[in-house]
Amino acid sequence: MCSDSSKHHSRLCWHEVSGTWLPLIVGSIGANNDILLIKYSDAIGKRYISFSTENTLETGGCGRAEFFEATLSEKEIYGCDQASIESFRSVFVQGADAGTWKIANRVYYYFMSAQDSSFVFFQSKDGNLIKLESDFLDSDGFRQMVAGS
C-alpha cells in the first residue's frame, strides 16, 4: 500500500524525491557490481542515486560487520588489517557524519557528507553487500529509502 505522500498505479508506488516525480535517466550495468543509476538532472554527476553490490569490498580479513564497526571506532581492538581500515576511512569516513542505523532488524552503516556524495552500506537478505550513493539525499532521505528494504 502506498503512503499518503505517494502516487500509485496498479501495485507500483511513485514517491516524490526533492520535488521531482520522475527521473530523467535510469541505467543499469550488470557487471561485477550490478549498478543501478537513477538521475534527476541532466547535469553530469549531479542529482543521482545509485544502488550497487559491493561484494568485493576489501574488509581486511574481517567479516563485514566487524569491518564497518572498526572503521567507525577510534579504538584498534578489531582484528582487521589496519591498512584496509585506514583506506576505507580516507574515502568514506573523513569529513563525514558516520554511524549506524538499526531499522527492522538490519544494520545500516551511513557516511553522510555535506559537500560530496553520501553513502549507506548494508547486507541484503540474500547476503550481498549493498551500497547506496547519492549527491543530494540527506540522512532522512536515505532512511526513508532503506525503511522499505
C-alpha positions in Angstrom: 0.0 0.0 0.0 1.3 3.4 -0.9 1.7 6.2 1.6 -0.4 9.3 1.5 2.6 11.3 0.0 2.9 8.9 -3.0 1.1 8.4 -6.2 0.3 4.9 -7.4 -0.6 2.9 -10.5 -1.7 -0.7 -10.1 0.7 -2.0 -7.5 3.5 0.4 -8.1 4.1 3.4 -5.9 5.8 6.6 -7.1 7.4 8.7 -4.4 8.4 12.3 -4.8 12.1 12.9 -4.4 13.1 16.5 -3.8 10.2 17.9 -5.9 10.7 15.6 -8.9 8.4 12.8 -9.6 10.2 11.1 -12.5 13.9 10.6 -13.1 15.4 11.8 -16.3 17.7 8.8 -16.7 17.6 5.3 -15.3 20.5 3.0 -16.2 21.8 -0.4 -15.2 25.2 -2.1 -15.6 25.1 -5.8 -14.8 28.9 -6.2 -14.3 30.7 -7.2 -11.1 28.9 -4.5 -9.0 25.4 -4.7 -10.6 24.9 -0.9 -10.7 21.5 0.8 -11.0 21.8 4.6 -11.5 18.8 7.0 -11.3 19.5 10.6 -12.4 17.2 13.5 -11.6 19.3 16.1 -13.6 20.9 16.3 -17.0 24.0 17.9 -15.5 26.9 15.5 -15.4 27.4 14.0 -12.0 24.6 15.8 -10.3 21.4 14.7 -8.6 21.7 11.0 -8.7 21.0 7.9 -6.6 22.9 4.7 -7.3 22.5 1.2 -6.0 25.3 -1.3 -6.3 26.6 -4.6 -4.9 30.0 -4.3 -3.3 30.8 -7.9 -2.6 34.4 -7.3 -3.5 35.0 -4.7 -0.8 38.3 -5.4 0.9 37.5 -5.9 4.6 41.0 -6.6 5.8 40.3 -10.2 6.7 37.2 -9.4 8.9 33.6 -10.1 8.4 31.6 -7.2 7.1 30.0 -6.2 10.4 33.3 -6.2 12.2 35.0 -4.3 9.4 32.4 -1.5 9.4 32.4 -1.3 13.2 36.2 -1.0 13.0 36.1 1.9 10.5 33.7 3.7 12.8 35.7 3.1 16.0 38.6 5.1 17.3 40.0 2.0 19.0 42.2 -0.5 17.3 40.6 -3.5 19.1 39.5 -5.2 15.9 41.4 -8.0 14.1 41.1 -6.4 10.7 44.0 -5.4 8.6 44.7 -1.7 9.7 45.7 -0.7 6.1 42.2 -1.8 4.8 40.5 0.2 7.6 42.6 3.3 7.0 42.0 3.1 3.3 38.2 2.9 3.8 38.3 5.7 6.3 40.2 8.0 4.0 37.5 7.6 1.3 34.2 7.3 3.3 34.7 8.4 6.9 36.9 11.5 6.9 34.8 14.6 6.9 31.5 12.7 7.1 28.9 12.2 9.7 29.3 8.4 10.1 27.5 5.9 12.2 24.9 3.1 12.2 21.1 2.9 12.0 19.2 -0.2 13.2 16.0 -0.4 11.3 13.8 -3.5 11.2 16.5 -5.9 12.5 19.0 -4.7 9.9 22.1 -2.6 10.4 22.9 0.2 8.0 26.3 1.9 8.0 26.0 5.5 6.9 28.6 8.1 5.8 26.9 11.5 5.2 28.8 14.3 3.6 27.6 17.9 3.3 29.9 18.6 0.3 30.3 15.4 -1.6 28.3 12.2 -2.2 26.9 10.3 0.8 26.8 6.5 1.2 24.9 3.8 3.1 26.1 0.2 3.2 24.0 -2.8 4.3 23.7 -6.5 3.8 20.7 -7.6 1.8 18.5 -10.6 2.6 20.4 -12.7 0.1 23.8 -11.8 1.6 25.0 -9.2 -0.8 26.7 -6.1 0.4 24.7 -3.2 -1.0 26.0 0.4 -1.4 23.6 3.3 -1.8 25.1 6.6 -3.0 23.6 10.0 -3.7 24.8 13.5 -4.0 21.6 15.1 -2.9 19.8 12.8 -0.4 20.2 13.7 3.3 20.1 11.4 6.3 16.2 11.5 6.3 16.0 10.7 2.6 18.3 7.7 2.9 16.5 6.5 6.0 13.2 6.6 4.1 14.7 4.6 1.3 16.1 1.9 3.5 13.0 1.6 5.6 11.4 -0.5 2.9 14.4 -2.7 2.1 
